[in-house]
Each structure stands twice: as C-alpha cells, then as structure tokens.
Amino acid sequence: MRRFTIPLVILSVATLGACTDPAYVTGDQEARDEYRNTKGGAIIGGLVGAGVGKATGGNVLAGAAIGAGVGAIIGHDLDQQAQEIRDDVGNNGVTVENAGDRLIVTLPQDLVFESDSYVVRPDLVNDIGAVADSLKKYPDSVVQVIGHTDSSGSAEHNQTLSERRANAVADKLMDAGIAFERIETVGKGENEPVASNLNEEGKAKNRRVEIVILPNA
C-alpha cells in the first residue's frame, strides 16, 4: 500500500485545485493563468514534502501537505513578482515567464548589445535595474544569468561571447545592489537554441540573455 501514497497526494492536490479554481467560475484568462501557476507550485511542493517525510521516516501525507502549502505560496509570489517586473520594465522586447518554480526574464541580445559586443547598451541599464529592484524586494532567491548565441561563427567564439554577455548583465545587477554571492553566470554558446538557426528570425530569438530567478525552497 505504501507505494500508492504519493500518487494519491498528487491526485488530492490536483482535485482540490480543480474544485476551487476561480477562473472556471469567472472565465478570466489572467486569473486562470495565475491559479495554474499557484497550483503547480503546490503540486511541486507536495512532492518535495512527501519525499522529505518518507526519507525521514515521518508521515508522508503530513509532509506533502506542508510542502504543498509552501509550494502554493511560492507559486503565488512568483506570479506577483512576474507581473511587477513586467510593469516596471520599459522595453516591450523584454519578456517575463513564470515557469511554475522559477521566473525567466529574457533579454534579446539585439536589444542589449551591439553586434558582436558584450557592452550593455545604456538604454537597457534601467530595465536591468528594474529586475534588480525586484530581486531586492524578493530577497529569498538565487539568480542565474545565462548567455546564448545563434550558430553564426565558430562554436568557440560563440561560447566566449555568451559567457562575456552573461557576465556583463550580472555586473549590471551587482551595480544595482545585488550581492555577488547570489548570482551565478553561465555561457551556453549556441548549444540551446529556442528557434531554428536556418533563418534570421530564428537566429534573433536564439541570441538572448536569460535572468533566471530561483526561489529558495
């Protein structure tokens, strides 16, 4: 019987969410999206809590309930933080995605840098500062700054450029008051495209820096 406990926890959380989702009553798409992210956080938290309870010999269902509550709070806070960043960032090309357990702020490199440069454009400094202000308001998180390129040029050059651009954005976050210890920089080069590198439109989407905000569990 023990092996069925965690699936039952998932079913219980998901069933409760379906019964209480306000968006199904109002038909409000924004409310539906917010609720989905909060519920997703609750399910993730429930799984973590159940795992902790089992590993420590405690009550799996109790651990799952606690974890689900924590996850729901994280999901709600991420929704709120995402909307505040969208409101504060002045450039429509900057996007903010709530992935359920993290926020991904995407800076298209053509907005942030001149071609083949890793010097941040002066007009984007304020937008990076707006992200930094949000990080200060929500301090219980760590940040990954990840650089990406398209496939033009050599792989070695693209790797180096992606690292330098990630570092340049991280430097602006630190200039705005974010602690060095809170930030990790990563260069992915051309290795993680989000679109085709066979046309200019796809290449433009692949040239980006992502600021990934990860709440501390």
C-alpha positions in Angstrom: 0.0 0.0 0.0 2.9 2.4 0.7 3.8 2.8 -2.9 0.4 4.4 -3.7 0.8 7.2 -1.2 2.5 9.9 -3.3 0.2 9.4 -6.3 -2.8 9.8 -4.0 -1.2 13.0 -2.7 -0.9 14.4 -6.2 -4.5 13.4 -7.0 -5.7 15.0 -3.9 -4.0 18.3 -4.5 -5.0 18.4 -8.2 -8.6 17.5 -7.4 -8.8 20.3 -4.7 -7.4 22.8 -7.2 -9.9 21.9 -9.9 -12.8 22.3 -7.4 -11.6 25.7 -6.2 -10.2 27.3 -9.4 -11.9 30.8 -9.5 -11.1 31.1 -13.2 -13.6 28.3 -14.1 -16.3 30.4 -12.5 -15.3 33.8 -13.9 -13.8 32.7 -17.2 -11.0 35.2 -16.6 -7.9 34.0 -18.5 -5.5 36.0 -16.3 -7.0 34.5 -13.2 -6.8 31.1 -14.8 -3.1 31.5 -15.6 -2.3 32.8 -12.1 -4.2 30.0 -10.5 -2.5 27.4 -12.7 1.0 28.6 -11.6 0.0 28.7 -7.9 -1.5 25.2 -8.2 1.6 24.0 -10.0 3.8 25.3 -7.2 1.5 23.4 -4.7 1.9 20.1 -6.5 5.7 20.5 -6.7 5.8 21.4 -3.0 3.7 18.4 -2.2 6.0 16.1 -4.0 9.0 17.6 -2.1 7.2 17.4 1.2 6.2 13.8 0.6 9.7 12.9 -0.3 11.1 14.5 2.8 8.5 12.8 5.0 9.3 9.4 3.6 13.1 9.9 3.8 13.0 11.0 7.4 10.6 8.3 8.5 7.8 10.8 9.1 4.3 11.0 7.9 4.3 11.2 4.1 0.8 12.8 3.9 1.7 15.4 6.5 4.9 16.2 4.8 3.1 16.6 1.5 0.5 18.9 3.0 3.2 21.2 4.4 5.1 21.1 1.1 2.0 21.8 -0.9 1.3 24.9 1.3 4.9 26.2 0.8 4.7 25.5 -2.9 1.4 27.4 -3.3 2.9 30.4 -1.5 6.0 30.3 -3.8 3.8 30.0 -6.9 1.7 33.0 -5.8 4.7 35.1 -5.0 6.2 34.3 -8.4 3.0 35.4 -10.2 3.1 38.6 -8.3 6.8 39.2 -8.9 6.5 38.4 -12.6 3.7 41.0 -13.0 5.6 43.7 -11.1 8.7 43.1 -13.3 6.5 43.4 -16.5 5.0 46.7 -15.2 8.4 48.1 -14.3 10.4 47.1 -17.4 10.1 49.8 -20.1 11.0 47.7 -23.1 8.4 45.5 -24.7 11.1 43.2 -26.1 11.9 42.0 -22.6 9.7 39.1 -21.6 9.0 37.5 -18.2 7.8 33.9 -18.0 6.6 32.2 -14.8 7.7 28.5 -15.3 6.0 27.5 -12.0 9.1 27.1 -9.9 11.1 30.0 -11.4 10.9 33.2 -13.3 12.7 33.6 -16.6 13.4 37.2 -17.7 14.6 37.1 -21.3 16.7 39.9 -22.7 17.0 39.7 -26.5 20.7 40.3 -27.2 19.9 42.6 -30.2 18.3 45.0 -27.7 21.0 44.7 -25.1 24.2 44.6 -27.1 25.7 45.9 -30.4 26.6 43.2 -32.9 29.4 41.0 -31.5 29.8 43.2 -28.5 29.4 42.5 -24.8 28.9 46.1 -23.6 25.4 46.6 -22.3 23.5 49.4 -24.2 22.9 52.4 -21.9 19.2 52.4 -22.6 18.8 48.8 -21.2 20.6 49.6 -17.9 17.4 50.9 -16.4 15.5 47.7 -17.3 18.1 45.5 -15.8 17.9 47.9 -12.8 14.2 47.2 -12.6 14.9 43.5 -12.3 17.5 44.2 -9.6 14.9 46.2 -7.7 12.5 43.2 -7.8 15.3 40.9 -6.6 15.8 43.2 -3.6 12.1 43.2 -2.9 12.0 39.4 -3.0 15.4 38.5 -1.5 14.7 34.8 -0.8 16.0 33.6 -4.2 19.2 33.0 -6.2 19.8 34.2 -9.8 21.3 32.5 -12.8 22.4 34.8 -15.7 22.6 32.6 -18.8 24.0 33.8 -22.2 23.0 32.3 -25.5 24.0 32.9 -29.1 23.0 31.8 -32.6 25.1 29.4 -34.7 26.9 32.1 -36.8 30.6 32.0 -36.4 32.7 29.4 -34.7 31.4 27.5 -31.7 34.4 28.6 -29.6 33.8 32.3 -30.4 30.0 31.9 -29.6 30.8 30.2 -26.3 33.2 33.0 -25.2 30.7 35.7 -26.3 27.8 34.1 -24.4 29.9 34.0 -21.2 31.0 37.6 -21.6 27.5 38.8 -22.2 26.1 36.9 -19.2 28.9 38.4 -17.1 28.1 41.9 -18.4 24.4 41.6 -17.4 25.4 40.1 -14.0 27.7 43.1 -13.5 24.8 45.5 -14.0 22.7 43.6 -11.5 25.6 43.9 -9.0 26.0 47.6 -9.8 22.3 47.9 -8.8 22.9 46.3 -5.4 22.6 42.5 -5.9 25.2 40.6 -3.9 27.9 38.7 -5.9 27.2 35.6 -3.9 23.6 35.5 -5.1 24.4 35.4 -8.8 25.7 32.6 -11.0 26.7 33.2 -14.6 26.6 30.6 -17.4 27.5 30.7 -21.0 25.7 28.3 -23.3 27.0 29.5 -26.6 25.0 28.1 -29.5 24.0 24.9 -27.7 20.4 25.7 -26.5 18.5 27.3 -29.4 14.8 28.1 -28.9 14.3 28.5 -32.7 15.8 27.5 -36.0 19.2 28.8 -36.9 18.4 28.4 -40.6 16.8 31.9 -40.9 17.4 35.3 -39.5 14.1 35.4 -37.4 15.1 32.2 -35.6 18.7 33.4 -35.1 17.4 36.6 -33.5 15.4 34.6 -31.0 18.4 32.4 -30.1 20.6 35.5 -29.3 19.5 36.2 -25.8 20.5 36.5 -22.1 18.2 34.9 -19.5 17.9 36.1 -15.9 16.5 33.0 -14.1 15.1 33.7 -10.6 15.0 30.6 -8.4 13.2 30.9 -5.1 14.9 29.2 -2.2 12.9 26.2 -1.1 
